[in-house]
Amino acid sequence: MTDYVITVPGTFVHGITDDQRSAVERKLRPQDPSNTDFGENEDLSLLTLQDGNMFSVRLEVEAATRAEAETKAVELVSAALRASGLAQDDAPLGPAAVTGIDREF
């Protein structure tokens, strides 16, 4: 298995409240990339908000393949958003991308 840091972009169509943001971050905290060497070196944040209500979530995911890691990351982000009261149409996600790989040889 390999540890991947995956970035999942999205947009909060109607914005996000402070309570919703805190709930999303709490739900995803176990996958915080700052716990990885890559995350520490790059000073990665779990949830970053940009202008226009766009956001990106960076997660540490353990998986056998890049595709599996990307799929797992999208599922985790989607579940955290739903658990925080945001419907799929309120926070559509873009394609996940590998930001970093931490392999043990």
C-alpha positions in Angstrom: 0.0 0.0 0.0 1.1 3.6 -0.7 0.2 6.8 1.1 -1.1 9.4 -1.3 -1.9 13.1 -0.8 -4.9 13.8 -2.9 -6.4 17.2 -3.8 -10.1 17.3 -4.4 -11.4 20.7 -5.7 -15.0 21.9 -5.6 -17.3 24.9 -5.3 -19.7 25.9 -2.5 -22.5 27.1 -4.7 -24.3 29.0 -1.9 -21.2 29.6 0.3 -20.4 27.7 3.6 -21.1 28.7 7.2 -18.4 28.6 9.8 -20.2 25.7 11.5 -20.4 23.7 8.3 -16.7 24.3 7.6 -15.8 23.2 11.1 -17.9 20.0 10.7 -16.2 19.2 7.4 -12.8 19.7 8.9 -13.6 17.5 12.0 -14.9 14.7 9.8 -11.8 14.7 7.6 -9.2 15.4 10.4 -8.0 11.7 10.4 -6.9 12.2 6.7 -5.1 15.5 7.4 -2.1 15.6 5.1 -0.1 17.6 7.6 0.6 14.2 9.3 2.7 13.2 6.3 6.3 14.1 5.5 5.0 15.7 2.2 2.3 17.7 4.1 4.7 19.0 6.6 7.3 20.0 4.0 4.7 21.7 1.8 2.6 23.2 4.7 -0.6 21.7 3.3 -4.0 22.7 4.7 -6.9 20.3 5.0 -9.5 22.7 3.6 -8.6 25.8 1.6 -11.2 28.4 0.5 -10.5 30.6 -2.5 -12.4 33.5 -4.1 -15.7 32.7 -5.7 -16.5 30.0 -3.1 -14.1 27.6 -4.7 -12.3 25.2 -2.4 -9.8 22.4 -2.3 -9.5 19.6 0.2 -6.2 17.8 0.6 -6.3 14.3 2.2 -3.9 11.6 3.0 -5.2 8.3 1.6 -3.7 4.8 1.7 -4.4 2.8 -1.4 -2.9 0.3 -3.7 -3.2 2.4 -6.8 -3.4 6.1 -7.8 -7.0 5.6 -9.2 -8.1 3.9 -6.0 -6.7 6.7 -3.9 -8.4 9.4 -6.0 -11.8 7.5 -5.8 -11.4 7.0 -2.1 -10.6 10.7 -1.5 -13.7 11.9 -3.5 -15.8 9.5 -1.5 -14.4 10.8 1.8 -14.9 14.4 0.9 -18.4 13.8 -0.4 -19.4 12.0 2.8 -18.0 14.8 4.9 -19.9 17.4 3.0 -23.2 15.5 3.2 -22.7 14.9 7.0 -22.2 18.7 7.3 -25.5 19.4 5.7 -24.4 20.2 2.2 -26.2 18.5 -0.6 -24.3 17.3 -3.7 -25.7 20.2 -5.7 -24.6 22.7 -3.0 -20.9 21.6 -3.3 -20.1 19.9 -6.5 -16.6 18.3 -6.7 -14.1 18.4 -9.5 -11.7 15.6 -10.5 -9.3 14.5 -7.8 -5.5 14.8 -8.4 -2.5 13.3 -6.7 -0.5 16.0 -5.0 2.1 13.7 -3.4 3.2 10.1 -3.0 4.9 8.7 0.1 6.1 5.1 -0.7 8.1 2.9 1.5 10.5 0.7 -0.4 
